[in-house]
Amino acid sequence: MRIEWSDDLSTGVDIIDSQHKELIKRINMLVEAMDKGRGREEVSRMVGFLGSYITKHFNMEERLMRRYGYPERNAHVDAHNEFIDDYKAFKDRIEGKGASSALATSTHRWLRSWLIDHISMTDRLFGGFLNVKAAG
């Protein structure tokens, strides 16, 4: 199932929203590949993308949290670390067993669930905090 960008996912912080939109685009590419019977190939590409995305996106968010003294920083960083652990397990499965259609399906479910929950709750709170700081 594709993910459509909506105001419910917007943090109101352009750089964060831009990066989230790129992740959604990549998840939707996985869905399209799965629909065409090419999920196995696309899930392998997703590994490389996620590795660089995690580094870039999480580091950027965490720098902003430190710079502006975000009070929920520790909990937010813990969520990032949990995702990183899940990613490493995902990467190890692909490297150990190879990509499969079943892995593409479980990857999609994992990314969709984490992304929607994390953005709509955790990142939106952080975005609200940053927007108040910028206004103040």
Secondary structure, 3 states (H helix, E strand, C coil): CCCCCCHHHCCCCHHHHHHHHHHHHHHHHHHHHHHCCCHHHHHHHHHHHHHHHHHHHHHHHHHHHHHHCCCCHHHHHHHHHHHHHHHHHHHHHHHHHCCCHHHHHHHHHHHHHHHHHHHHHHHHHHHHHHHHHHHC
